[in-house]
Amino acid sequence: MDKLKYRRGLRRLALALAGAAILVSGARADGFFDRLSLRASPGGILSFGGSFSDTQHLRTVLHPGAGLGVGLRVRVGENFRLDFGYDFAWLAVKKDARPFAFKETHPALNLQAVTVSGILSLASGYRVEPYLVFGAGLYPWRFSGSPLWGEAWPAPGRSDTTFSNLSLGLDFGFGLESFVSSRLSAFIEARYVYLFSRDPDKFGTDDFTEQDFVRASIGLTFRLGRAKK
């Protein structure tokens, strides 16, 4: 079942990447390297909604967490870019919510993301430019026995499988970008993430539902290619 879900997820992401490639190929081939930028963006994340059990919301189980993201951005048009990103975040589990086997190991929810996002600038030519962002991707996640991708917890309703999965996710948000130089820009961004994490067949319970998160990040982008004059 997990393998089938994994293959379906990869197939959908491949379709998204193919669509992105078509958009990018529409750009002029000459000077294409000048359209590329690298992104690095640390930030914070908190659980916003969704149930952890029949009596607890996920936000009552987890502390706010931290994360780090990197990405490759491609300028497709004057006001539109694509971002191919990887993010990793961890949210520590509160002491009274830890399973007995992990009481002293500082367990956490580990959340990875491999995403494709569209970035639409709302204004151009200014020192600070607002933009909208929307995307989709694959999210490998697990309730880990240690802060960074340790031994996975047993699923809440089945001891023969782990409390981990590969889920599809959607996100959208808003940001502000300031151009420090012709190559370098800084940005601040907030995103809402909706995770399709409900899986009663694997977890043996329907009490763990779809989840949503709010992420805030600051970051830098460095444009490759030739510097603008």
Secondary structure, 3 states (H helix, E strand, C coil): CHHHHHHHHHHHHHHHHHHHHHHHHCCCCCCHHHHEEEEEEEEEEEEEECECCCCCEHHHCECCEEEEEEEEEEECCCCEEEEEEEEEEEEEECHHHCCHHHCCCCCEEEEEEEEEEEEEECCCCCCEEEEEEEEEEEEEEEEECCCCCCCECEECCEEEEECEEEEEEEEEEEEEEEECCCCEEEEEEEEEEEECCCCHHHHCCCCCCCEEEEEEEEEEEEECCCCCC
